[in-house]
Amino acid sequence: MTDTPGLTETLDQAWGLLDLAISEGRSPLRYVTLATVDGNAAPQVRIVVLRKVDRASGQLTAYTDKRSDKVGQLRQNPQVALHLWSPDNLVQLRMNGTAWVTQGSVEAWDAVPEHMREAYGHVPPPGTTIDRSDDWAIRPDPAYFAALDITLSRIESVCLDPAGHRRANFERADGWIGHWLSP
Ligand SMILES: Cc1cc2nc3c(=O)[nH]c(=O)nc-3n(C[C@H](O)[C@H](O)[C@H](O)COP(=O)(O)O)c2cc1C
């Protein structure tokens, strides 16, 4: 007999870390890496802040500027990967899913603190070539405020437990039962 966590505890831990990411304490876990595929089939990665986590539906939400490159990429190919590393737990989460871009709701816009709204209103649009580093302005505009709703299809957890590394894969397609993998 061993008392190492089983598959159920491992999935619970994964969702626990995602819940922690959106907790009031502004955990650094909220910064996740989001990967998309661009028009040349090249992977593109960037940090986004997790805003909502819903285990029941297996969905995550981030906010972005509707004019950003990632939105154009997602309209062509909604497949995404996400990455999170918890140094406290020595756990890496790798997730896959499908993202839908929607207009951010009025309620969500109202809940964004004033000083953070500037992320949704850079002029010219994000990614535009400019002559000088400061050749841009901040014009927050709810019209540019978009939600990325991500429906997860897979969560893989790798734990670097000093007592023995563990790697488990969970798929929506099989009801999140989970399987162990050689780490
Ligand atoms: C700490 C940090 C947090 C960020 N949070 C977000 C975010 O929540 N949403 C977002 O669209 N971009 C966020 N960004 C900016 C993106 O990483 C990226 O630079 C920007 O969205 C443009 O990406 P794109 O050209 O691939 O669309 C963040 C950047 C950093 C460094």
The ligand as a Tripos MOL2 file, in Angstrom:
@<TRIPOS>MOLECULE
LIG
   31    33     1     0     0
SMALL
NO_CHARGES

@<TRIPOS>ATOM
      1 C1          1.9310   39.4680  -16.9780 C.3       1 LIG1
      2 C2          1.1940   39.6330  -18.2760 C.ar      1 LIG1
      3 C3         -0.1850   39.4700  -18.2990 C.ar      1 LIG1
      4 C4         -0.8900   39.6130  -19.4950 C.ar      1 LIG1
      5 N1         -2.2490   39.4150  -19.4950 N.ar      1 LIG1
      6 C5         -2.9070   39.4710  -20.6710 C.ar      1 LIG1
      7 C6         -4.3070   39.1670  -20.7390 C.ar      1 LIG1
      8 O1         -4.9730   38.8320  -19.7470 O.2       1 LIG1
      9 N2         -4.9200   39.2380  -21.9540 N.ar      1 LIG1
     10 C7         -4.2300   39.5780  -23.0870 C.ar      1 LIG1
     11 O2         -4.8420   39.6150  -24.1610 O.2       1 LIG1
     12 N3         -2.9230   39.8650  -23.0650 N.ar      1 LIG1
     13 C8         -2.2410   39.8130  -21.8890 C.ar      1 LIG1
     14 N4         -0.9110   40.0860  -21.8520 N.ar      1 LIG1
     15 C9         -0.2320   40.5040  -23.0980 C.3       1 LIG1
     16 C10         0.0050   39.2540  -23.9630 C.3       1 LIG1
     17 O3          0.9540   38.4090  -23.3280 O.3       1 LIG1
     18 C11         0.4280   39.6210  -25.3780 C.3       1 LIG1
     19 O4          1.6280   40.3540  -25.3510 O.3       1 LIG1
     20 C12        -0.6490   40.4270  -26.0890 C.3       1 LIG1
     21 O5         -1.9520   39.9860  -25.7340 O.3       1 LIG1
     22 C13        -0.4910   40.3240  -27.5900 C.3       1 LIG1
     23 O6         -0.5790   38.9810  -27.9540 O.3       1 LIG1
     24 P1         -0.9790   38.5290  -29.4370 P.3       1 LIG1
     25 O7         -0.2380   39.4280  -30.3750 O.co2     1 LIG1
     26 O8         -0.5210   37.1120  -29.5410 O.co2     1 LIG1
     27 O9         -2.4550   38.6720  -29.5670 O.co2     1 LIG1
     28 C14        -0.1930   39.9400  -20.6810 C.ar      1 LIG1
     29 C15         1.1930   40.0830  -20.6470 C.ar      1 LIG1
     30 C16         1.8700   39.9430  -19.4780 C.ar      1 LIG1
     31 C17         3.3680   40.1010  -19.4940 C.3       1 LIG1
@<TRIPOS>BOND
     1     1     2 1
     2     2     3 ar
     3     2    30 ar
     4     3     4 ar
     5     4     5 ar
     6     4    28 ar
     7     5     6 ar
     8     6     7 ar
     9     6    13 1
    10     7     8 2
    11     7     9 ar
    12     9    10 ar
    13    10    11 2
    14    10    12 ar
    15    12    13 ar
    16    13    14 ar
    17    14    15 1
    18    14    28 ar
    19    15    16 1
    20    16    17 1
    21    16    18 1
    22    18    19 1
    23    18    20 1
    24    20    21 1
    25    20    22 1
    26    22    23 1
    27    23    24 1
    28    24    25 2
    29    24    26 1
    30    24    27 1
    31    28    29 ar
    32    29    30 ar
    33    30    31 1
@<TRIPOS>SUBSTRUCTURE
     1 LIG1         1 GROUP 0 **** ****
